Amino acid sequence: MFAQIKQLGKETAIYGISTIVGRFLNFILVPFYTNVLKPDEYGIVTTIYAYIAFLNVIYSYGMESAYLRYASSLEIGDKRENFSTPFISVLFTSLIFSSLIHLFSNEVAKVIGISEKFSICIKYSAWILFFDAICLIPLAYLRLEGKALAFSTIKVINILVNVALNIFLLLKFKLGVYGIFISGLVASATTFVLLIPVILRNFSISFLKDLYIELLKFGLPYIPSGLSAMVIQVIDRPILKALTDEATVGIYQANYRLGIFMMLFVSMFDYAWRPFFLKNAGREDAKLIFSKVMTYFVLFASFLFLFVSFFIDDFVRIKILGRHIIHPDYWVGLGIVPIVLLGYLFNGIYVNLIAGIYIKKKTKYLPYITGLGAIANIIGNYALIPSIGMYGAAWATFVSYFVMAVSLFLIVQRIYPVKYEYAKLLKIAFVTGLCFVLFKFIPHGLSYITTLGIKLILLVLFFIFLLSFQLFSR
């Protein structure tokens, strides 16, 4: 059992390399854009990519997840047929969608409020969406086969090509907004080229109707589910702006992004977790493994929550080339960071729990769960922001992820009950809460060295307390 869990940890770490490198390189582009583009031009880029994020959900229509589910069990058809059927489907639908967007790019530009002179960017975006979509199944194949290093390498190459071309086209050829979308298109096409060997090894001219029907049944609920998840991620900004002011939104956005540390951990885990539980679902001790994984996940996530919460003040004060990582004007919002971290922690618990939905093919519940989370988020924002400002938006995000995790838990325990280690989970939660409360009681005015020492002692106490509660066994 622990050999499987060790392998999950190893693959999580490998996926983490591409995730962390990708986030870092994309982070570099933000100050680069703000120095070479006018605010209105950067606004165009932000607007179009926001729509791309939503359209990605429609382009994939759950086929990636459906492929992982059916290719792992081969209930219908062989390995090649399970690869080819969803790949052909996504290839043709993406070709149709992108062709329509390309042909009606001027009309699309008008609808989203962009000048027609930038309609060429819409055309580039159409084919970015196309290449990203047809790469989904080959990339999912690499995950399912445990080829985490190959997956991560391709992802990193995609990002390096994108960043290098951005710098080259914007600085050398002064292409501005157009250069950004050309870079994105070339990077996406490069990913497809790198995946051609995977496609050729697994593709066959076969399309199983029975398999396709099952894939659609499994995958289509991901459209409303994915759109609801997108709402949870973005709806708080416009509501906060409507109820407060732009300065508050700016402070909130800057500090909210510091929750990236927990989000990265959840993303790393998610890449490895889905193929892992599908490959191990048939084992007699599968539920025991899943229970142990939940305990390990919550343990690591809780430590990360404490570590980032303790040291985020020190992190933002670091100076690089004479400038703080986060400008002092934004430090007033640092208090929302632990709330955001906690929200992403529950998002990670949600990711853990989704195993039962996959195994029992009950994706029909996902739109209701994510829809409930989106509703909770909207209500929470309107209820809390008027009284506690940006903290209300942060708490609304936490509430939405908490509601989703609890709802999914209640449903999964009916269709695929797992006996989680509730006593251990409660001990971890109690010790985490205790250490965080003690941290909040650190007196102000102490020297930096003294405060740093107390924080380190609290992190050590986290494990000492857990040992005293007999959380670990040989």
C-alpha positions in Angstrom: 0.0 0.0 0.0 2.7 2.5 1.0 4.6 1.7 -2.2 1.6 3.1 -4.1 1.4 6.2 -1.9 5.1 6.8 -2.3 4.7 6.7 -6.1 1.9 9.2 -5.8 4.2 11.5 -3.8 6.9 11.1 -6.4 4.7 11.9 -9.3 3.2 14.9 -7.4 6.7 16.3 -7.0 7.5 15.8 -10.7 4.3 17.5 -11.8 5.2 20.2 -9.3 8.3 21.1 -11.3 6.4 22.1 -14.4 3.6 23.7 -12.4 6.0 25.9 -10.3 8.3 26.7 -13.3 5.2 27.6 -15.4 3.7 29.9 -12.7 7.1 31.6 -12.2 7.7 32.2 -15.9 4.1 33.5 -16.4 4.6 35.7 -13.4 7.6 37.2 -15.2 5.4 38.2 -18.1 3.1 40.4 -15.9 5.7 43.2 -15.1 7.0 42.8 -18.7 3.6 43.5 -20.2 3.0 46.4 -18.0 6.2 48.0 -19.1 5.8 47.5 -22.9 2.0 47.8 -23.3 -0.3 50.7 -22.7 -3.0 50.0 -20.0 -5.8 49.8 -22.7 -3.7 47.3 -24.7 -3.1 45.1 -21.7 -6.8 45.3 -21.0 -7.5 43.8 -24.4 -5.1 40.9 -23.7 -6.7 40.3 -20.3 -10.2 40.4 -21.7 -9.5 37.9 -24.6 -7.7 35.5 -22.3 -10.6 35.6 -19.8 -12.9 34.4 -22.6 -10.3 31.8 -23.6 -10.4 30.4 -20.1 -14.2 29.9 -20.3 -14.1 28.5 -23.9 -11.5 25.9 -22.8 -14.3 24.3 -20.7 -16.6 24.1 -23.7 -13.9 22.9 -26.2 -12.9 20.0 -23.9 -16.5 19.2 -22.8 -15.2 16.8 -20.2 -13.5 14.5 -22.7 -10.2 14.6 -20.9 -11.8 13.3 -17.6 -13.9 10.8 -19.5 -10.8 9.4 -21.3 -9.0 9.0 -18.0 -12.0 7.1 -16.6 -12.6 4.7 -19.4 -9.0 4.2 -20.6 -8.0 3.2 -17.1 -10.6 0.4 -17.0 -11.0 -0.5 -20.7 -14.7 -1.4 -20.1 -15.5 -0.8 -23.7 -13.0 -1.3 -26.5 -9.2 -1.7 -26.4 -6.5 0.8 -25.6 -6.2 2.4 -29.1 -10.0 2.7 -29.4 -10.2 4.4 -26.0 -7.6 6.9 -27.2 -8.9 7.5 -30.7 -12.6 7.9 -30.0 -12.3 10.9 -27.7 -9.4 12.3 -29.7 -11.4 12.2 -33.0 -14.3 13.8 -31.2 -12.3 16.7 -29.8 -10.5 17.1 -33.1 -13.6 17.6 -35.2 -15.6 19.7 -32.7 -12.6 22.0 -32.1 -12.1 22.4 -35.8 -15.7 23.4 -36.2 -15.6 25.8 -33.2 -12.3 27.5 -34.2 -13.4 27.8 -37.9 -16.5 29.6 -36.9 -14.7 32.0 -34.5 -12.1 32.6 -37.2 -14.8 33.4 -39.9 -16.8 35.7 -37.6 -13.9 37.3 -35.7 -15.1 40.8 -36.4 -18.5 40.0 -35.0 -16.9 38.3 -31.9 -14.8 41.4 -31.3 -17.9 43.6 -31.3 -19.7 41.2 -28.8 -16.8 41.3 -26.3 -16.2 45.0 -26.7 -12.9 45.0 -28.6 -12.0 47.2 -31.6 -12.3 45.4 -34.9 -8.6 46.3 -35.6 -7.8 43.6 -33.0 -10.0 41.0 -34.6 -6.9 39.2 -35.8 -6.2 38.5 -32.2 -9.5 36.7 -32.1 -8.4 34.6 -35.0 -5.2 33.7 -33.3 -7.1 32.8 -30.1 -9.4 30.5 -32.1 -6.4 28.4 -33.1 -4.8 28.6 -29.7 -8.0 27.0 -28.4 -7.9 24.4 -31.2 -4.3 23.2 -30.5 -4.9 23.3 -26.7 -8.0 21.1 -27.1 -6.4 18.5 -29.4 -3.5 18.2 -27.0 -5.8 17.2 -24.1 -6.1 13.5 -24.8 -2.4 12.9 -25.6 -1.4 14.8 -22.4 -4.0 12.8 -20.4 -2.5 9.6 -21.9 0.9 10.6 -20.4 -0.6 11.1 -17.0 -2.5 7.8 -17.1 0.7 5.9 -18.1 2.6 7.5 -15.2 4.9 9.5 -17.6 5.0 12.5 -15.3 8.5 13.6 -16.5 7.5 13.6 -20.2 4.3 15.5 -19.3 6.2 18.1 -17.3 8.9 18.5 -19.9 6.4 19.2 -22.7 4.6 21.7 -20.4 7.8 23.5 -19.6 8.8 23.7 -23.3 5.4 25.2 -24.1 6.0 27.9 -21.5 9.6 28.6 -22.5 8.6 29.0 -26.1 5.8 31.3 -25.1 7.9 33.5 -22.9 10.9 33.7 -25.3 8.6 34.6 -28.2 6.8 37.3 -26.2 10.1 39.0 -25.3 11.4 38.6 -28.9 8.3 39.8 -30.7 7.4 42.6 -28.4 10.9 44.0 -27.9 12.5 43.3 -31.3 9.6 43.6 -33.7 7.4 45.9 -31.5 4.3 43.8 -32.3 2.5 44.7 -29.1 -0.8 42.9 -28.5 -0.4 40.9 -31.7 2.9 39.5 -30.6 1.3 38.1 -27.4 -1.2 36.0 -29.3 1.3 34.9 -32.0 3.5 33.7 -29.2 0.6 31.8 -27.6 -0.4 30.2 -30.9 3.2 29.1 -31.7 3.6 27.7 -28.2 0.3 25.7 -28.4 1.3 24.4 -31.9 4.7 23.4 -30.5 3.0 21.3 -27.8 1.0 19.5 -30.5 4.1 18.8 -32.5 5.9 17.3 -29.5 2.8 15.1 -28.9 2.7 13.8 -32.4 4.7 10.6 -31.5 2.2 9.9 -28.7 -0.7 10.3 -31.1 0.8 8.1 -33.8 1.5 5.3 -31.3 -2.0 5.3 -30.0 -4.2 6.4 -32.9 -6.3 4.2 -35.1 -9.1 4.9 -37.6 -11.7 3.6 -35.2 -14.7 5.3 -33.6 -16.7 3.3 -31.2 -20.3 4.6 -30.9 -21.1 2.8 -27.7 -17.9 4.1 -26.1 -18.6 7.6 -27.4 -22.1 7.7 -25.8 -20.6 6.7 -22.4 -17.8 9.3 -22.8 -20.4 12.0 -23.4 -22.5 10.9 -20.5 -19.5 11.1 -18.2 -18.0 14.3 -19.8 -20.8 16.7 -20.6 -21.6 17.5 -17.0 -18.2 19.0 -16.8 -19.4 22.0 -18.9 -21.8 23.5 -16.4 -19.5 22.3 -13.6 -16.4 23.9 -15.1 -18.3 27.2 -15.8 -19.5 27.3 -12.2 -15.9 26.7 -11.0 -14.8 29.6 -13.2 -17.5 31.8 -11.7 -16.1 31.0 -8.2 -12.6 32.1 -9.3 -13.6 35.4 -10.8 -16.9 36.7 -9.6 -15.6 38.3 -6.4 -13.6 41.0 -8.2 -16.6 42.7 -10.0 -18.8 42.4 -6.9 -16.0 43.9 -4.7 -15.5 46.7 -7.2 -19.3 47.4 -7.3 -19.5 47.5 -3.5 -16.2 49.3 -2.7 -13.7 51.0 -5.0 -10.9 50.1 -7.5 -8.1 50.6 -4.9 -9.7 47.9 -2.7 -10.0 45.6 -5.6 -6.3 46.2 -6.5 -5.2 45.4 -2.9 -7.4 42.4 -2.8 -6.2 41.0 -6.1 -2.5 41.4 -5.2 -2.9 39.6 -1.9 -5.3 37.0 -3.2 -2.6 35.9 -5.6 -0.3 35.1 -2.6 -2.6 32.1 -2.1 -0.8 30.7 -5.1 1.4 28.6 -2.8 -1.6 26.4 -1.7 -3.1 26.5 -5.2 0.2 25.2 -6.6 0.2 22.3 -4.1 -3.4 21.3 -5.0 -2.6 21.5 -8.7 0.5 19.4 -8.4 -1.5 16.8 -6.4 -4.4 16.9 -8.8 -2.3 16.0 -11.8 -1.0 12.9 -10.1 -4.1 12.0 -8.1 -6.7 11.4 -10.9 -4.7 8.7 -12.8 -3.5 7.3 -9.5 -7.0 6.5 -8.0 -8.3 5.2 -11.4 -5.4 2.8 -11.7 -5.7 1.6 -8.1 -9.5 1.5 -7.9 -9.6 -2.2 -8.5 -7.4 -3.1 -5.6 -8.9 -4.8 -2.6 -7.3 -2.2 -0.3 -8.2 0.8 -2.6 -10.4 2.5 -0.1 -7.8 2.1 2.6 -5.2 3.7 0.3 -7.6 6.6 -0.5 -8.2 7.1 3.2 -4.4 7.3 3.9 -3.9 9.7 1.0 -6.5 12.1 2.4 -4.7 12.1 5.8 -1.3 12.7 4.2 -2.8 15.4 2.0 -4.4 17.3 4.9 -1.2 16.9 6.9 1.0 18.5 4.2 -1.6 21.1 3.3 -2.0 22.1 7.0 1.7 22.5 7.4 1.9 24.6 4.2 -1.0 26.7 5.5 0.9 27.5 8.7 4.2 28.0 7.0 2.9 30.5 4.5 0.7 32.3 7.1 3.6 32.7 9.4 6.1 34.0 6.9 4.1 35.8 4.3 4.9 39.1 6.0 8.6 38.4 5.7 8.2 37.2 2.1 6.5 40.4 0.7 9.2 42.5 2.4 12.0 40.9 0.5 13.7 43.4 -1.9 14.8 42.5 -5.4 16.7 45.2 -7.3 15.7 47.7 -4.6 11.9 46.9 -4.8 9.7 44.9 -2.5 8.1 41.8 -3.9 4.8 43.4 -3.0 4.7 47.2 -2.7 4.1 48.5 0.9 0.8 50.1 -0.3 -0.6 46.6 -0.7 0.4 45.2 2.7 -2.8 46.3 4.4 -4.5 43.3 2.7 -2.1 40.6 3.9 -4.7 39.5 6.4 -6.8 37.8 3.7 -3.9 35.4 2.8 -4.6 32.8 5.5 -8.3 32.8 4.5 -7.5 32.3 0.8 -5.0 29.5 1.8 -7.7 27.8 3.8 -10.2 28.0 0.9 -7.7 26.3 -1.4 -7.0 23.6 1.3 -10.7 22.7 1.1 -10.5 22.8 -2.6 -7.8 20.1 -2.2 -10.1 18.1 0.0 -12.7 18.4 -2.8 -10.1 17.0 -5.3 -9.5 14.1 -3.0 -13.2 13.3 -2.6 -13.8 13.4 -6.4 -12.4 9.8 -6.7 -15.8 8.3 -5.9 -17.5 10.4 -8.6 -15.0 9.1 -11.2 -15.1 5.5 -10.1 -18.9 5.2 -9.9 -19.3 7.4 -13.0 -21.7 9.9 -11.2 -20.5 13.1 -12.8 -24.1 14.2 -13.1 -23.8 15.5 -9.5 -20.9 17.8 -10.3 -22.9 20.7 -11.8 -25.1 20.8 -8.7 -22.1 20.8 -6.4 -20.2 23.5 -8.2 -23.4 25.4 -8.8 -24.1 25.4 -5.1 -20.5 26.6 -4.5 -21.0 29.5 -7.0 -24.3 30.5 -5.4 -22.7 30.4 -1.9 -19.9 32.6 -3.3 -22.2 35.2 -4.8 -24.4 35.4 -1.6 -21.3 35.5 0.6 -19.8 38.4 -1.3 -23.0 40.5 -1.2 -23.6 39.6 2.5 -20.1 40.2 3.8 -18.3 42.8 1.7 -20.5 45.7 2.9 -19.5 45.1 6.5 -15.9 43.8 6.3 -14.7 44.8 2.8 -12.1 42.7 1.1 -12.2 40.2 4.0 -15.8 39.5 3.1 -14.7 38.5 -0.5 -12.0 36.2 0.9 -14.4 34.6 3.3 -17.0 34.1 0.5 -14.3 32.2 -1.5 -13.6 30.0 1.5 -17.3 29.4 2.1 -17.8 28.3 -1.6 -14.9 25.8 -1.4 -16.1 24.5 2.0 -19.7 24.1 0.7 -18.4 22.2 -2.3 -16.2 19.9 -0.2 -19.0 19.1 2.3 -21.6 18.6 -0.5 -19.3 16.2 -2.4 -18.5 14.3 0.8 -22.1 13.7 1.6 -22.8 12.5 -2.0 -19.7 10.3 -2.3 -20.3 8.6 1.1 -23.6 7.4 -0.3 -22.2 6.1 -3.6 -18.6 5.1 -2.7 -18.2 5.2 1.0 -14.6 5.5 2.3 -13.8 5.2 6.0 -11.5 8.2 6.4 -9.3 8.5 9.4 -11.6 11.0 11.1 -9.8 11.0 14.4 -6.4 11.8 12.8 -8.0 14.5 10.6 -9.6 16.1 13.7 -6.2 16.0 15.5 -4.5 17.7 12.5 -7.2 20.4 12.4 -7.0 21.0 16.1 -3.2 21.3 16.2 -3.2 23.5 13.1 -5.8 25.8 14.7 -3.9 25.9 18.0 -0.6 26.8 16.3 -2.3 29.5 14.2 -4.0 31.0 17.3 -0.7 31.1 19.2 0.9 32.8 16.1 -1.8 35.5 16.2 -0.9 36.2 19.9 2.8 36.9 19.2 3.2 40.4 20.7 3.9 43.3 18.3 7.1 45.2 18.8 9.4 42.2 19.2 12.7 42.2 17.3 12.7 40.5 13.9 15.0 37.7 15.2 12.8 37.0 18.2 9.6 36.9 16.1 11.3 34.6 13.6 12.4 32.3 16.4 8.9 32.1 17.8 7.5 31.2 14.3 10.0 28.4 13.9 9.3 27.1 17.3 5.5 27.0 16.5 6.3 25.0 13.3 8.3 22.5 15.4 5.5 22.4 18.0 3.0 21.5 15.2 4.8 18.1 14.8 5.5 17.7 18.5 1.8 18.1 19.2 0.9 15.6 16.5 3.4 13.1 17.9 1.9 13.5 21.4 -1.5 12.8 19.9 -0.1 9.6 18.5 -0.9 10.6 14.9 2.0 8.6 13.5 2.8 4.9 13.9 5.8 2.9 12.8 
